Amino acid sequence: MKTATIREAQHNFSALLRLVQRGEEVQVLSRKTPVARIVPAIHAVLSPDKVNWSGHQMKLKKLWKGKGAKGTSTDVLLNELRGDR
């Protein structure tokens, strides 16, 4: 695990992120005391091709009950959602 002081992390943040992208962890130190750790994100979260969009359109239609698809103005939708406020 690589270590970096806060100052080094501020000045070389993009270089530290490149290390993290390669799978390495970076520990950030303040006066030789660990204060943070930068770790790689889960690969599945970063891959947009892993997102399952099946059924998304049906969920939206159910949520809006067809209001947005028929050209209802945003003013009308907002007034309906706000109610008596």
Secondary structure, DSSP 8 states (H G I E B T S, - for coil): -EEEEHHHHHHTHHHHHHHHHTT--EEEEETTEEEEEE----HHHH-GGG---TTHHHHHHHHHTTTTTTT--HHHHHHHHHTT-
